[in-house]
Amino acid sequence: MIVSGGNANVATNFIATGDSSVGALGANCNFLIVSNGGVAAFGGKLAIPLVTATNAYGNYALVTGPGSLLRIATHSMGSAPSNGTQNVTSNNGMTVVNGGVVTNIGNLTFQGYQTYLNIASNGAYYFPISSTFKIGCQGIGPGTNDSYCGINVSANGLLDVGIANVSVGINSNGNICNFITNSGGILQFAQTAPTIAVGSNGLTGASANGNNITITNGTLSFRNVNNASVYCNQGAYRWGSSTTSGGPITYLGTNNTFMLNGINSGCTNNSGLPANQSYTFSAGYNSTNWAGLVMVNGTASRPTMYTNGFVTIESTGWATFSNGYAVVASNVTCAGTMNIANSTVTFGSNLVLQSGFTLNVSSNSTTPTVINVVKDLDLSSASSGTINTTGLLQNNPAQVTLCTVSGSILGSPGNWTVTGPLGYKYVASASGNSLILQQVPSGLMVLIK
């Protein structure tokens, strides 16, 4: 079945009130495609294939394109025959890509062999309410193991688990090699200490019997929660469960990112996590040290907040503030990269720029970027640096106020490289309680020539 918003020959909206399936007993290569802004809604369970099917292969759903939406009351993929016979379904699954969105207000169950969910290229899968999230946990007897079932999140895809309880490979019958893999994508929770269980046959550890959750150069995000701790993946503070030791998530690579999405604040002694949230963001350490900090989607009345600790951004680290209001309450020291886009960012104490820093600032016509420093702006150690601006200088290309400072500006801009729209060159200078950028006239003359 195809549901498409851009094709007059197919349905643009589809609604099913009862249970539905893509594939059944002995059925192969059936499909559901939602594309081009089409909307499909299933009021009952959507099964890919029918949960009791055998000999069903290659059945799938595809949700692709901006505005394309699949809404599900509950969701199962793969099958578990009720008679306890060998499960012989394989390669059934779903792909969500190119801005497509799936919302599931019920449970998610993966079972069978090589059952998959791929989320990539700004695709998103959401669990908005409390639910059960099981991958490879359904084997009901000898010979009915669930194996190689899992979720791949990549290329800025988003898996929003919400407040669901997550289980991967938990079963006494030896389920093996089931997984959640986040490689360059976003794994997001709406609670500060999720219940996550990984393992099989009573084994412990994040890779028990090949079952695993891994983040490789990806993002761990917290959506609209208070007391999210930057130390949630560190040593004794790592999340745990009765079936894991050392934490249920394995971190690989050196470019993993910690994200606060929406209404958040730093930890204030939640579940034994440290109240002091001082942290150094850098790719120069190990895989469990966050290389980047991202703060997005705060509002003027309830901004995204990082509290209770200093923030240090080393030369290989970064921080990104985007699409909203953000507050970093304590001192910020930056020798790395800071990206500020379409946002109002308030540094609640001192902002210290150090040599080698890069500041990328952009805004659009409806959301100007504003930078405020509540105490001092310290430039005394910033003999070199780079500032790139896009959109910010359009209203007054000759001069712009980059940030306002309520305290003092210490030191002065060094030998900085400052570039504006269309390649215009600027120089930075301190003027009263503001850091301003002024266009270099010769740059404009050369461009016109």
FIVEXZA-654591 format. One line per 4 residues: their letters; for each residue x, y, z of C-alpha. Coordinates in steps of 0.1 Angstrom, whole numbers. Layout:
FIVEXZA-654591
a) X Y Z | ...
//
This chain:
FIVEXZA-654591
mivs) 0 0 0 | 12 35 -8 | 1 66 10 | 15 97 -7
ggna) 8 134 -5 | 23 141 -39 | 5 116 -62 | -31 121 -73
nvat) -34 84 -80 | -29 72 -45 | -44 80 -11 | -30 111 8
nfia) -45 99 41 | -53 64 54 | -70 54 87 | -74 19 100
tgds) -93 14 133 | -84 -22 141 | -53 -43 140 | -34 -45 107
svga) -4 -64 93 | 20 -61 64 | 25 -97 55 | 11 -129 70
lgan) 17 -167 69 | 41 -175 40 | 38 -139 27 | 69 -122 13
cnfl) 78 -87 2 | 46 -69 11 | 50 -32 19 | 36 0 33
ivsn) 50 32 20 | 42 67 34 | 58 95 14 | 56 130 1
ggva) 36 143 31 | 11 114 33 | -4 105 66 | -13 69 77
afgg) -29 62 111 | -35 28 127 | -58 27 157 | -48 -9 166
klai) -16 -29 163 | 5 -26 132 | 24 -59 127 | 52 -65 102
plvt) 44 -93 95 | 15 -109 113 | 28 -119 148 | 19 -156 144
atna) 33 -159 108 | 59 -183 97 | 79 -184 65 | 74 -146 60
ygny) 103 -127 46 | 111 -92 34 | 79 -74 45 | 86 -38 53
alvt) 73 -2 59 | 90 29 45 | 82 64 58 | 101 91 39
gpgs) 100 128 31 | 91 159 51 | 56 159 64 | 52 121 60
llri) 37 107 91 | 28 72 104 | 8 70 136 | 6 37 154
aths) -13 26 185 | 11 -3 191 | 38 -19 170 | 54 -53 165
mgsa) 80 -65 140 | 89 -101 133 | 69 -130 145 | 67 -155 173
psng) 45 -185 164 | 23 -195 193 | 30 -232 189 | 66 -228 200
tqnv) 80 -240 167 | 112 -226 152 | 107 -190 142 | 116 -188 105
tsnn) 107 -152 96 | 135 -129 87 | 144 -95 72 | 111 -78 81
gmtv) 112 -42 93 | 108 -5 88 | 129 24 75 | 122 61 85
vngg) 143 86 65 | 145 120 49 | 123 138 75 | 96 111 78
vvtn) 81 107 113 | 66 77 132 | 47 81 164 | 39 51 185
ignl) 16 56 216 | 18 20 226 | 44 -8 229 | 72 -18 205
tfqg) 82 -55 202 | 110 -69 179 | 113 -106 174 | 123 -133 149
yqty) 155 -131 129 | 171 -100 114 | 141 -78 122 | 151 -42 118
lnia) 142 -5 122 | 165 19 104 | 162 56 112 | 184 81 92
snga) 187 114 74 | 165 134 98 | 139 106 101 | 123 103 136
yyfp) 105 76 157 | 88 88 189 | 73 72 219 | 53 100 235
isst) 39 81 265 | 50 54 290 | 53 20 272 | 74 -11 269
fkig) 102 -13 244 | 115 -48 238 | 140 -59 212 | 148 -96 209
cqgi) 131 -106 242 | 102 -128 229 | 117 -163 224 | 91 -186 240
gpgt) 109 -219 240 | 139 -239 228 | 146 -232 192 | 126 -200 191
ndsy) 154 -176 199 | 153 -140 187 | 185 -131 170 | 200 -101 152
cgin) 170 -79 158 | 176 -42 162 | 175 -5 156 | 201 14 136
vsan) 201 52 141 | 224 72 119 | 229 104 99 | 210 127 123
glld) 181 102 127 | 163 104 160 | 150 76 182 | 130 92 210
vgia) 124 65 236 | 105 89 259 | 98 73 292 | 96 37 280
nvsv) 113 8 297 | 139 -6 274 | 150 -42 272 | 174 -57 247
gins) 179 -95 245 | 164 -102 280 | 152 -138 279 | 162 -172 294
ngni) 163 -189 261 | 195 -175 248 | 185 -146 225 | 217 -134 208
cnfi) 231 -103 190 | 201 -80 194 | 209 -43 195 | 203 -6 194
tnsg) 231 12 175 | 234 49 174 | 261 60 149 | 259 97 142
gilq) 223 99 152 | 203 109 183 | 191 86 211 | 167 106 232
faqt) 150 101 266 | 123 121 284 | 135 109 319 | 168 114 338
apti) 174 78 347 | 158 54 322 | 152 18 330 | 175 -1 305
avgs) 182 -38 306 | 206 -56 283 | 216 -93 285 | 206 -129 280
nglt) 208 -163 299 | 214 -145 331 | 246 -130 319 | 256 -94 327
gasa) 273 -66 309 | 264 -44 280 | 275 -71 254 | 260 -102 271
ngnn) 256 -129 244 | 262 -102 218 | 231 -81 229 | 242 -45 231
itit) 233 -8 230 | 261 13 215 | 267 50 208 | 294 57 183
ngtl) 301 94 176 | 264 99 183 | 242 120 206 | 225 112 239
sfrn) 197 136 244 | 173 146 272 | 140 161 262 | 121 184 286
vnna) 134 170 318 | 150 186 349 | 181 173 366 | 197 156 335
svyc) 232 149 345 | 262 154 322 | 279 125 342 | 252 99 332
nqga) 278 79 313 | 307 82 337 | 322 55 359 | 301 48 390
yrwg) 274 72 378 | 265 52 346 | 230 40 343 | 225 5 355
sstt) 199 -22 359 | 196 -56 376 | 209 -73 345 | 239 -51 337
sggp) 272 -41 352 | 291 -10 344 | 262 5 326 | 240 -7 298
ityl) 253 16 270 | 286 11 254 | 303 42 240 | 327 41 211
gtnn) 345 68 192 | 357 102 206 | 330 125 192 | 300 117 214
tfml) 276 146 223 | 255 155 253 | 222 173 244 | 197 192 264
ngin) 165 196 243 | 138 219 255 | 132 226 292 | 162 213 310
sgct) 185 221 339 | 216 206 353 | 217 180 380 | 210 190 416
nnsg) 218 157 432 | 194 134 414 | 196 96 421 | 231 99 436
lpan) 245 117 406 | 270 145 414 | 255 179 421 | 286 196 407
qsyt) 281 196 369 | 315 212 360 | 326 195 328 | 353 196 301
fsag) 340 190 266 | 368 175 244 | 374 149 217 | 409 144 231
ynst) 400 119 258 | 381 86 257 | 348 76 243 | 328 83 275
nwag) 340 119 276 | 315 141 258 | 332 160 230 | 302 183 225
lvmv) 274 201 243 | 241 209 224 | 213 231 239 | 182 236 217
ngta) 145 245 217 | 142 265 249 | 115 292 253 | 118 328 266
srpt) 99 319 298 | 115 285 302 | 149 284 285 | 172 254 282
mytn) 195 256 311 | 229 242 321 | 234 248 358 | 255 239 388
gfvt) 289 238 371 | 316 254 350 | 317 246 313 | 351 242 296
iest) 354 237 258 | 388 226 248 | 404 230 214 | 388 197 201
gwat) 354 203 218 | 324 223 208 | 291 237 220 | 260 244 199
fsng) 230 266 209 | 202 265 184 | 166 276 178 | 156 290 211
yavv) 166 304 245 | 196 290 264 | 212 299 297 | 246 286 310
asnv) 246 297 346 | 283 295 355 | 316 303 340 | 323 292 304
tcag) 358 289 289 | 361 283 252 | 393 274 232 | 372 252 208
tmni) 342 259 187 | 310 276 197 | 280 276 173 | 250 299 180
anst) 221 299 155 | 187 316 157 | 190 318 195 | 193 341 225
vtfg) 221 328 247 | 228 341 281 | 261 334 298 | 251 338 335
snlv) 287 344 347 | 320 350 329 | 327 341 293 | 364 335 287
lqsg) 376 332 251 | 411 316 246 | 434 315 217 | 423 293 188
ftln) 386 297 195 | 360 296 167 | 327 314 170 | 300 307 143
vssn) 270 330 146 | 240 330 124 | 204 342 124 | 174 344 101
sttp) 150 372 94 | 125 360 120 | 149 348 148 | 178 372 155
tvin) 207 359 175 | 214 377 207 | 244 370 230 | 245 383 266
vvkd) 273 380 291 | 261 387 327 | 295 393 342 | 328 397 324
ldls) 339 389 289 | 376 379 292 | 396 383 260 | 430 385 276
sass) 441 350 265 | 425 352 230 | 454 365 209 | 440 344 179
gtin) 405 333 170 | 380 331 142 | 345 345 140 | 321 336 112
ttgl) 288 353 108 | 258 345 85 | 227 366 84 | 236 384 115
lqnn) 250 414 97 | 223 419 70 | 204 448 86 | 235 469 91
paqv) 264 456 71 | 288 483 83 | 286 475 121 | 270 450 144
tlct) 269 444 181 | 280 408 185 | 274 406 223 | 265 428 252
vsgs) 284 426 285 | 269 436 319 | 303 435 336 | 336 444 320
ilgs) 355 435 289 | 389 423 299 | 417 426 274 | 410 433 237
pgnw) 405 413 205 | 437 399 192 | 446 389 156 | 412 375 149
tvtg) 398 364 115 | 363 378 112 | 341 370 81 | 306 382 74
plgy) 280 375 47 | 292 374 11 | 328 371 23 | 330 407 37
kyva) 359 411 61 | 354 427 96 | 374 436 126 | 363 431 162
sasg) 367 457 189 | 354 465 223 | 331 495 226 | 319 503 261
nsli) 301 472 272 | 298 456 238 | 319 436 215 | 313 450 180
lqqv) 322 440 145 | 330 467 119 | 333 461 82 | 366 467 66
psgl) 360 492 37 | 388 478 15 | 371 444 17 | 340 458 1
mvli) 360 475 -26 | 379 444 -35 | 346 424 -37 | 330 450 -60
k) 360 450 -83
//
